[in-house]
Amino acid sequence: MKRWWLDERAHAGRGHLDSLYVAGYERKAGSGHTSKRRSP
């Protein structure tokens, strides 16, 4: 049986891949989470 995995990058909205958008969202969310995002 072939396994199926969602291609998250292909289905993400443009904002979710924009580092400025993500930084603004994380700042507003106030979760205190720091991201170690790797460049594609």
PyMOL Python script that loads the backbone (N, CA, C, O; Angstrom):
from pymol import cmd

cmd.read_pdbstr("""\
ATOM      1  N   MET A   1       0.836  -1.170   0.000  1.00  0.00           N
ATOM      2  CA  MET A   1       0.000   0.000   0.000  1.00  0.00           C
ATOM      3  C   MET A   1       0.888   1.243   0.000  1.00  0.00           C
ATOM      4  O   MET A   1       1.814   1.353   0.804  1.00  0.00           O
ATOM      5  N   LYS A   2       0.601   2.169  -0.901  1.00  0.00           N
ATOM      6  CA  LYS A   2       1.368   3.395  -1.000  1.00  0.00           C
ATOM      7  C   LYS A   2       0.840   4.403   0.031  1.00  0.00           C
ATOM      8  O   LYS A   2      -0.365   4.631   0.129  1.00  0.00           O
ATOM      9  N   ARG A   3       1.761   4.997   0.792  1.00  0.00           N
ATOM     10  CA  ARG A   3       1.348   5.986   1.781  1.00  0.00           C
ATOM     11  C   ARG A   3       1.233   7.359   1.141  1.00  0.00           C
ATOM     12  O   ARG A   3       1.977   7.698   0.220  1.00  0.00           O
ATOM     13  N   TRP A   4       0.293   8.136   1.640  1.00  0.00           N
ATOM     14  CA  TRP A   4       0.051   9.477   1.133  1.00  0.00           C
ATOM     15  C   TRP A   4       0.382  10.495   2.214  1.00  0.00           C
ATOM     16  O   TRP A   4      -0.060  10.359   3.355  1.00  0.00           O
ATOM     17  N   TRP A   5       1.157  11.512   1.861  1.00  0.00           N
ATOM     18  CA  TRP A   5       1.505  12.583   2.790  1.00  0.00           C
ATOM     19  C   TRP A   5       1.132  13.914   2.171  1.00  0.00           C
ATOM     20  O   TRP A   5       1.382  14.152   0.989  1.00  0.00           O
ATOM     21  N   LEU A   6       0.537  14.773   2.968  1.00  0.00           N
ATOM     22  CA  LEU A   6       0.164  16.101   2.513  1.00  0.00           C
ATOM     23  C   LEU A   6       1.422  16.929   2.269  1.00  0.00           C
ATOM     24  O   LEU A   6       2.306  16.987   3.123  1.00  0.00           O
ATOM     25  N   ASP A   7       1.501  17.559   1.119  1.00  0.00           N
ATOM     26  CA  ASP A   7       2.604  18.464   0.807  1.00  0.00           C
ATOM     27  C   ASP A   7       2.240  19.815   1.410  1.00  0.00           C
ATOM     28  O   ASP A   7       1.538  20.607   0.781  1.00  0.00           O
ATOM     29  N   GLU A   8       2.715  20.083   2.632  1.00  0.00           N
ATOM     30  CA  GLU A   8       2.321  21.281   3.363  1.00  0.00           C
ATOM     31  C   GLU A   8       2.728  22.565   2.653  1.00  0.00           C
ATOM     32  O   GLU A   8       1.984  23.546   2.684  1.00  0.00           O
ATOM     33  N   ARG A   9       3.878  22.577   2.021  1.00  0.00           N
ATOM     34  CA  ARG A   9       4.300  23.790   1.313  1.00  0.00           C
ATOM     35  C   ARG A   9       3.405  24.085   0.121  1.00  0.00           C
ATOM     36  O   ARG A   9       3.116  25.248  -0.165  1.00  0.00           O
ATOM     37  N   ALA A  10       2.972  23.070  -0.562  1.00  0.00           N
ATOM     38  CA  ALA A  10       2.116  23.259  -1.728  1.00  0.00           C
ATOM     39  C   ALA A  10       0.728  23.765  -1.332  1.00  0.00           C
ATOM     40  O   ALA A  10       0.074  24.452  -2.117  1.00  0.00           O
ATOM     41  N   HIS A  11       0.277  23.433  -0.132  1.00  0.00           N
ATOM     42  CA  HIS A  11      -1.060  23.801   0.311  1.00  0.00           C
ATOM     43  C   HIS A  11      -1.079  25.006   1.240  1.00  0.00           C
ATOM     44  O   HIS A  11      -2.157  25.472   1.609  1.00  0.00           O
ATOM     45  N   ALA A  12       0.075  25.519   1.623  1.00  0.00           N
ATOM     46  CA  ALA A  12       0.133  26.686   2.513  1.00  0.00           C
ATOM     47  C   ALA A  12      -0.207  27.949   1.732  1.00  0.00           C
ATOM     48  O   ALA A  12       0.119  28.068   0.551  1.00  0.00           O
ATOM     49  N   GLY A  13      -0.855  28.875   2.392  1.00  0.00           N
ATOM     50  CA  GLY A  13      -1.110  30.169   1.776  1.00  0.00           C
ATOM     51  C   GLY A  13       0.183  30.967   1.702  1.00  0.00           C
ATOM     52  O   GLY A  13       1.145  30.678   2.413  1.00  0.00           O
ATOM     53  N   ARG A  14       0.198  31.978   0.831  1.00  0.00           N
ATOM     54  CA  ARG A  14       1.412  32.779   0.662  1.00  0.00           C
ATOM     55  C   ARG A  14       1.884  33.382   1.982  1.00  0.00           C
ATOM     56  O   ARG A  14       3.085  33.433   2.247  1.00  0.00           O
ATOM     57  N   GLY A  15       0.946  33.836   2.810  1.00  0.00           N
ATOM     58  CA  GLY A  15       1.312  34.442   4.084  1.00  0.00           C
ATOM     59  C   GLY A  15       2.039  33.494   5.012  1.00  0.00           C
ATOM     60  O   GLY A  15       2.901  33.919   5.782  1.00  0.00           O
ATOM     61  N   HIS A  16       1.709  32.225   4.951  1.00  0.00           N
ATOM     62  CA  HIS A  16       2.335  31.248   5.836  1.00  0.00           C
ATOM     63  C   HIS A  16       3.792  30.991   5.472  1.00  0.00           C
ATOM     64  O   HIS A  16       4.545  30.450   6.281  1.00  0.00           O
ATOM     65  N   LEU A  17       4.195  31.371   4.268  1.00  0.00           N
ATOM     66  CA  LEU A  17       5.571  31.175   3.839  1.00  0.00           C
ATOM     67  C   LEU A  17       6.371  32.478   3.885  1.00  0.00           C
ATOM     68  O   LEU A  17       7.562  32.487   3.573  1.00  0.00           O
ATOM     69  N   ASP A  18       5.718  33.582   4.275  1.00  0.00           N
ATOM     70  CA  ASP A  18       6.349  34.900   4.337  1.00  0.00           C
ATOM     71  C   ASP A  18       6.870  35.119   5.759  1.00  0.00           C
ATOM     72  O   ASP A  18       6.087  35.161   6.708  1.00  0.00           O
ATOM     73  N   SER A  19       8.185  35.260   5.905  1.00  0.00           N
ATOM     74  CA  SER A  19       8.787  35.364   7.237  1.00  0.00           C
ATOM     75  C   SER A  19       8.291  36.587   8.007  1.00  0.00           C
ATOM     76  O   SER A  19       8.168  36.521   9.230  1.00  0.00           O
ATOM     77  N   LEU A  20       8.003  37.706   7.328  1.00  0.00           N
ATOM     78  CA  LEU A  20       7.489  38.896   8.017  1.00  0.00           C
ATOM     79  C   LEU A  20       6.071  38.647   8.546  1.00  0.00           C
ATOM     80  O   LEU A  20       5.733  39.067   9.653  1.00  0.00           O
ATOM     81  N   TYR A  21       5.257  37.972   7.756  1.00  0.00           N
ATOM     82  CA  TYR A  21       3.902  37.633   8.194  1.00  0.00           C
ATOM     83  C   TYR A  21       3.965  36.708   9.419  1.00  0.00           C
ATOM     84  O   TYR A  21       3.256  36.919  10.403  1.00  0.00           O
ATOM     85  N   VAL A  22       4.799  35.709   9.345  1.00  0.00           N
ATOM     86  CA  VAL A  22       4.926  34.749  10.446  1.00  0.00           C
ATOM     87  C   VAL A  22       5.411  35.453  11.705  1.00  0.00           C
ATOM     88  O   VAL A  22       4.883  35.208  12.789  1.00  0.00           O
ATOM     89  N   ALA A  23       6.414  36.328  11.579  1.00  0.00           N
ATOM     90  CA  ALA A  23       6.942  37.058  12.745  1.00  0.00           C
ATOM     91  C   ALA A  23       5.848  37.923  13.367  1.00  0.00           C
ATOM     92  O   ALA A  23       5.713  37.972  14.589  1.00  0.00           O
ATOM     93  N   GLY A  24       5.068  38.604  12.528  1.00  0.00           N
ATOM     94  CA  GLY A  24       3.978  39.425  13.045  1.00  0.00           C
ATOM     95  C   GLY A  24       2.924  38.602  13.744  1.00  0.00           C
ATOM     96  O   GLY A  24       2.415  39.003  14.791  1.00  0.00           O
ATOM     97  N   TYR A  25       2.590  37.462  13.186  1.00  0.00           N
ATOM     98  CA  TYR A  25       1.600  36.582  13.799  1.00  0.00           C
ATOM     99  C   TYR A  25       2.109  36.077  15.156  1.00  0.00           C
ATOM    100  O   TYR A  25       1.372  36.089  16.142  1.00  0.00           O
ATOM    101  N   GLU A  26       3.351  35.642  15.200  1.00  0.00           N
ATOM    102  CA  GLU A  26       3.900  35.128  16.454  1.00  0.00           C
ATOM    103  C   GLU A  26       3.972  36.227  17.511  1.00  0.00           C
ATOM    104  O   GLU A  26       3.750  35.971  18.695  1.00  0.00           O
ATOM    105  N   ARG A  27       4.286  37.469  17.076  1.00  0.00           N
ATOM    106  CA  ARG A  27       4.343  38.584  18.017  1.00  0.00           C
ATOM    107  C   ARG A  27       2.951  38.840  18.593  1.00  0.00           C
ATOM    108  O   ARG A  27       2.807  39.026  19.801  1.00  0.00           O
ATOM    109  N   LYS A  28       1.922  38.850  17.736  1.00  0.00           N
ATOM    110  CA  LYS A  28       0.554  39.099  18.182  1.00  0.00           C
ATOM    111  C   LYS A  28       0.026  37.966  19.050  1.00  0.00           C
ATOM    112  O   LYS A  28      -0.732  38.204  19.990  1.00  0.00           O
ATOM    113  N   ALA A  29       0.419  36.742  18.740  1.00  0.00           N
ATOM    114  CA  ALA A  29      -0.060  35.582  19.487  1.00  0.00           C
ATOM    115  C   ALA A  29       0.492  35.571  20.904  1.00  0.00           C
ATOM    116  O   ALA A  29      -0.149  35.060  21.822  1.00  0.00           O
ATOM    117  N   GLY A  30       1.684  36.134  21.082  1.00  0.00           N
ATOM    118  CA  GLY A  30       2.268  36.225  22.418  1.00  0.00           C
ATOM    119  C   GLY A  30       2.564  34.891  23.063  1.00  0.00           C
ATOM    120  O   GLY A  30       2.526  34.774  24.288  1.00  0.00           O
ATOM    121  N   SER A  31       2.855  33.896  22.273  1.00  0.00           N
ATOM    122  CA  SER A  31       3.098  32.562  22.829  1.00  0.00           C
ATOM    123  C   SER A  31       4.493  32.428  23.433  1.00  0.00           C
ATOM    124  O   SER A  31       4.750  31.508  24.209  1.00  0.00           O
ATOM    125  N   GLY A  32       5.394  33.348  23.078  1.00  0.00           N
ATOM    126  CA  GLY A  32       6.760  33.250  23.584  1.00  0.00           C
ATOM    127  C   GLY A  32       7.564  32.178  22.872  1.00  0.00           C
ATOM    128  O   GLY A  32       8.712  31.919  23.233  1.00  0.00           O
ATOM    129  N   HIS A  33       6.978  31.557  21.871  1.00  0.00           N
ATOM    130  CA  HIS A  33       7.648  30.499  21.109  1.00  0.00           C
ATOM    131  C   HIS A  33       8.694  31.110  20.177  1.00  0.00           C
ATOM    132  O   HIS A  33       8.421  32.088  19.481  1.00  0.00           O
ATOM    133  N   THR A  34       9.860  30.540  20.172  1.00  0.00           N
ATOM    134  CA  THR A  34      10.879  30.989  19.220  1.00  0.00           C
ATOM    135  C   THR A  34      11.040  29.913  18.166  1.00  0.00           C
ATOM    136  O   THR A  34      11.094  28.724  18.481  1.00  0.00           O
ATOM    137  N   SER A  35      11.114  30.327  16.937  1.00  0.00           N
ATOM    138  CA  SER A  35      11.179  29.392  15.825  1.00  0.00           C
ATOM    139  C   SER A  35      12.607  29.257  15.317  1.00  0.00           C
ATOM    140  O   SER A  35      13.359  30.230  15.268  1.00  0.00           O
ATOM    141  N   LYS A  36      12.957  28.065  14.951  1.00  0.00           N
ATOM    142  CA  LYS A  36      14.256  27.799  14.329  1.00  0.00           C
ATOM    143  C   LYS A  36      13.982  27.359  12.907  1.00  0.00           C
ATOM    144  O   LYS A  36      14.358  26.262  12.495  1.00  0.00           O
ATOM    145  N   ARG A  37      13.319  28.237  12.160  1.00  0.00           N
ATOM    146  CA  ARG A  37      12.915  27.923  10.783  1.00  0.00           C
ATOM    147  C   ARG A  37      14.133  27.854   9.887  1.00  0.00           C
ATOM    148  O   ARG A  37      14.995  28.732   9.912  1.00  0.00           O
ATOM    149  N   ARG A  38      14.189  26.799   9.097  1.00  0.00           N
ATOM    150  CA  ARG A  38      15.263  26.636   8.128  1.00  0.00           C
ATOM    151  C   ARG A  38      14.810  27.165   6.787  1.00  0.00           C
ATOM    152  O   ARG A  38      13.646  27.012   6.416  1.00  0.00           O
ATOM    153  N   SER A  39      15.708  27.778   6.065  1.00  0.00           N
ATOM    154  CA  SER A  39      15.385  28.261   4.729  1.00  0.00           C
ATOM    155  C   SER A  39      15.232  27.083   3.787  1.00  0.00           C
ATOM    156  O   SER A  39      15.949  26.088   3.896  1.00  0.00           O
ATOM    157  N   PRO A  40      14.278  27.205   2.846  1.00  0.00           N
ATOM    158  CA  PRO A  40      14.063  26.086   1.897  1.00  0.00           C
ATOM    159  C   PRO A  40      15.230  25.892   0.974  1.00  0.00           C
ATOM    160  O   PRO A  40      15.205  25.000   0.126  1.00  0.00           O
TER     161      PRO A  40
END
""", "prot")
cmd.dss("prot")
cmd.show_as("cartoon", "prot")
cmd.util.cbc("prot")
cmd.orient("prot")
